[in-house]
Amino acid sequence: MYEIRIHSRGGQGGVTAAKLLALAAFRDGKYATACPFYGAERRGAPVVSFVRIDGEPIKIYSQIHEPDLVIVLDTSIMDVVDVLQGLKAGGTVLLNSAHPITGCNGASLHVDLTGIALAENLVVAGSPILNTPVLGALAKMGIVTLPSAEQAIREMFADERNVKAARAAYEELKA
Amino acid sequence: MLTIATGNKAVAAAVKAARPGVVAAYPITPQTEIVEQIAEYVTDGDLESRYIPVESEHSAMAACIGASVTGVRTFTATSSHGLLYMHEMVHWAAGARLPVVMANVNRALGPGWNTWAEHTDAFSQRDTGWLQVFVGTVQEAYDATLMAFKIAEDERVLLPVMVNLDGFSLSHITQALDTVDIGDFLPPCHLPHAIDTENPLGYGPMTGPADYFRFRWDIERSMRDARGVIAEVEGEFCERFGRSYGPTEDYRCEDADVVVVAMGTLGKEAEVAIDRLRDEGIKAGSMRLRWFRPFPDLDLAGRDVVVIDRDYSFGFGGVVAHSIRSKAGVSPYSVIAGLGGQEVTYNDIADFVRDRRPGEETWFGVNDHV
């Protein structure tokens, strides 16, 4: 089983990113669950979502305590949340950042999702949309296939710019 | 059609397939997504139904009762305080023998204010005469909701059915969902005692002790008959759609020395704990209790039993543990866990089994054995 924890702020689309990722994995023919942890959060507060991907039906409903992959959609969270907590030895961190960030041990990857969203003018209520471009980065990492990522995005969003943004992230990420 | 959906969306999809004539509801977290989705179906023309947005849960159930008494298929959904607010009408729906179907997204009761999973809300309606089923997966939320209409509307039952799913841990999790073409699985609702609005009649509202007593016995008789009807409907569902359900979902129980009894998502996650325990050589199994009313016969004699209660009856004990004690004749290790959404993992459940002390009760993470 591959376990993913997504850190974001309320309103940045972390919950939808988890659903998109689960849908893409499902379209790859795998079992997947997406499970947001809802607290008393509101716009701007740190939130966390979980995705599990496996070849067998998934019976686990509790939170992910030892993720294989941590995704940080907003690196400013790293000042207040220990995003590396429980990360498996040999686990991976994917950061939404134009530059590498020191202090992230393990295999740390980065891609400028915010820049990609702004370049495509993917902005809702003043916030860049990060959940569709991140699917492209995850496809590059081999978590899901690119066709399934694009299919999942099209199933949930009509605007083709989301697919373009995912492709841009796929190209930009140096895996 | 195979897709992925949340538990809430699965319930809404089943309601769309069941085509109720009236849906009356009031939103409450974590149920809101169900009635939002149904309202959208109605607005978009995907569901031909009268959607009544009422001002309270008491009115939601009252509207369902008023519609159901004319023979119309009805549905509502609620959670927690909403369910408690409609309590008087919950009794009334059963007493009037109306096959209302309600989804209850199990949530804790305040104060302290808490929107996470707990089963005390449903158990507070235990003695109302409603059938209660608890589901453990998104697919089961869909399947059980479809079957609930057929069971409730069966003339041998004619009692309302509550479909319970854990707040957030199931209502908001995304899993695979296979929606079906139900064909003639669900025939039109026929209520033998429906009022005829074209031919209005007056009924005496006062019922004397002798008749009232007989009506109460009649509810219990139907509850007992409901066991057979549930088995029939679940059997037909399996034949048509290939998914099998029963009063419990038993996992590796055949040769088990110790059996975990739990409900909802904890009952499903227990299966992961069982696999770990088996790997250690502990002959463990799990029994996920699906139907709570009518309460099924359970074969637990001669083994250790660990009951996980996501509920509590203050001054007495865990409601499920007590039910097991009195109905299955065993003295379980009673674990109180998961109240208000407390995190309980498969590792914790495996520990409950390893550390079991039959006859005792413990509050997970709070105190020592008591």
Boltz contact constraints between the chains, C-beta under 6 A:
constraints:
  - contact:
      token1: [A, 19]
      token2: [B, 174]
      max_distance: 6.0
  - contact:
      token1: [A, 22]
      token2: [B, 4]
      max_distance: 6.0
  - contact:
      token1: [A, 22]
      token2: [B, 174]
      max_distance: 6.0
  - contact:
      token1: [A, 23]
      token2: [B, 4]
      max_distance: 6.0
  - contact:
      token1: [A, 26]
      token2: [B, 4]
      max_distance: 6.0
  - contact:
      token1: [A, 33]
      token2: [B, 173]
      max_distance: 6.0
  - contact:
      token1: [A, 33]
      token2: [B, 175]
      max_distance: 6.0
  - contact:
      token1: [A, 34]
      token2: [B, 174]
      max_distance: 6.0
  - contact:
      token1: [A, 35]
      token2: [B, 173]
      max_distance: 6.0
  - contact:
      token1: [A, 38]
      token2: [B, 168]
      max_distance: 6.0
  - contact:
      token1: [A, 59]
      token2: [B, 268]
      max_distance: 6.0
  - contact:
      token1: [A, 59]
      token2: [B, 269]
      max_distance: 6.0
  - contact:
      token1: [A, 59]
      token2: [B, 271]
      max_distance: 6.0
  - contact:
      token1: [A, 59]
      token2: [B, 272]
      max_distance: 6.0
  - contact:
      token1: [A, 60]
      token2: [B, 269]
      max_distance: 6.0
  - contact:
      token1: [A, 60]
      token2: [B, 272]
      max_distance: 6.0
  - contact:
      token1: [A, 61]
      token2: [B, 169]
      max_distance: 6.0
  - contact:
      token1: [A, 61]
      token2: [B, 265]
      max_distance: 6.0
  - contact:
      token1: [A, 61]
      token2: [B, 269]
      max_distance: 6.0
  - contact:
      token1: [A, 62]
      token2: [B, 343]
      max_distance: 6.0
  - contact:
      token1: [A, 62]
      token2: [B, 345]
      max_distance: 6.0
